[in-house]
Amino acid sequence: MGDIVIRIVDLKKSFDNQKVLDGINLEIERGKITVIIGKSGSGKSVLLKHIIGLIKPDSGEIWVDGKEITKLSEKELNGIRLNFGMLFQEAALFDSMSIWENVAFPLVERTRLKKEEIKRIVDEKLEQVGLLEHANKLPSEVSGGMKKRAGLARALVLDPPIVLFDEPTSALDPVMSLTISDLIKETQRKLKKTYVVISHDIIGMFRIADKVAMLSGGKIIAYGTPEEISVSKNPDIKEFLDASRIKEIGGQNEKR
Amino acid sequence: MSIYSISSPLRKFITELGLAGLMFFECVLLAFKRPLKINYIVKQMEFVGVKSLPVVFLTGTFTGMVLALQTYYGFRKFGAEGLIGITVALSMTRELGPVLTGLMVAGRAGSAMAAEIGTMRVTEQIDALVVMSLNPIKYLVVPRVVASFFMLPVLTIISDFLGIAGGYLIAVKLLDVNEGAFLNRIYKYLEFQDIYMGLVKAACFGVIFSLVSCYKGFYTRGGAEGVGRSTTEAVVISCVAILVADYVLTSLLF
């Protein structure tokens, strides 16, 4: 086993008597892409928001870099959060700011860098995601895929050691899905950071994942490499894989 | 006694009051903490103040005009037309100026605040701030409350002046009330305190409506429908709270 950066121990959370997370145990390795797969409504987003302290669990522990974060105050959590970047499901760009200002925002607010330096970094990140020519547009003026790419640039702009992705390819056409997942893979290979992705897009994610965890019924029912998961005999996994027609993709991968 | 033995609407009310109180407390603390975010405050001042001018202009003028018309009807019966000026002036500065400005700005700017912050909540923009280790209260609530606190008195002064001017227009120019009597009594009987206390009330109304609106927006749940609900509640609660606070403040201040 590699170096563990996030360790989740017996995490439980209910909303209005409905159990969403029912004892999650998961260890996420440093410098890898870990994808958490699950159906819509299986509590993936809730799990991700626990990792960054947006939601407090009913019970259980979350260790980030050797620190237990579930009982920290908001002030202490803010210190931990500096290690994180996050790409939200709908990108969550600030509507009142241009794409450029959105990407620059963490640098302006969190660092003491000079203007020229900020400009250099932001332009570089926007170049990386191919948005430089759209930098001055408002989020409402660009497509969903562009928003996600801008959100990705914003999540990466402070070079955080851990980046969380909430459904990075949902609501995108297949081509844009591939573009985004390739972009995720590419930036991760370049920067060697820890990426945690939640998604129900099994096809797209198996292409980029180092590790896959399957979330179902509030528990992690399988955890392993994409190859291990795709040959699993577990009926829940099989059902999910069949529904996504993963076999075709798996076949192509084997030929390569 | 457990909190759960209290009936649920009452419990909800107490919880909301507590959360809003906490938000107010945090707001006051953060307002004096560096960085002050002056540019955010100035932007909100423009929105709350400058952009409210047309609506304040119209309500102030017409209220003064109708006041003159109504008091003329009453005062003429016992030959007291000369008192119209001071009646309009006192009504505007002590009561109608601050209250009407508060209500109109709550309707205009408060609804926008609740809708904007509510949308930011449901589209996870507030979470995005938190994830960047930035306090959303500091970035979203403080500038709006501070701007409203400063701008409501300014708007009220304008409303007071326009109301008296509107009254003058109707009484003196239309109804032939003696101009000297109208203006003289205002000089003689309108005290600085009447204006000043009205402005104190206005500042309080500014804090009330902006805090209620930000609070409602901040705790929005449930997508577009939730934003609509928050916006409606923000305006209704702001207006009711302004009227209740008006009575309390008036009985305390005067």
Contacts between the chains, C-beta under 8 A, distances in Angstrom:
chain1	res1	chain2	res2	distance
A	49	B	127	7.6
A	52	B	131	5.8
A	54	B	127	5.6
A	54	B	130	6.3
A	54	B	131	7.3
A	78	B	133	4.0
A	79	B	133	7.6
A	81	B	130	7.5
A	81	B	131	6.0
A	81	B	132	7.4
A	81	B	133	4.5
A	82	B	133	5.6
A	84	B	131	6.4
A	85	B	131	7.8
A	86	B	128	7.3
A	86	B	131	4.7
A	88	B	124	4.6
A	88	B	127	6.9
A	88	B	128	6.1
A	89	B	124	7.0
A	90	B	123	5.6
A	90	B	124	6.6
A	92	B	123	5.9
A	92	B	124	4.1
A	92	B	125	4.9
A	92	B	127	6.7
A	92	B	128	4.2
A	93	B	125	7.5
A	93	B	128	8.0
A	94	B	120	7.8
A	94	B	125	5.8
A	94	B	128	7.5
A	95	B	119	7.6
A	95	B	120	7.8
A	95	B	125	7.4
A	105	B	132	7.5
A	106	B	132	5.2
A	109	B	132	6.9
A	109	B	134	5.8
A	110	B	132	6.6
A	110	B	133	6.9
A	110	B	134	7.7
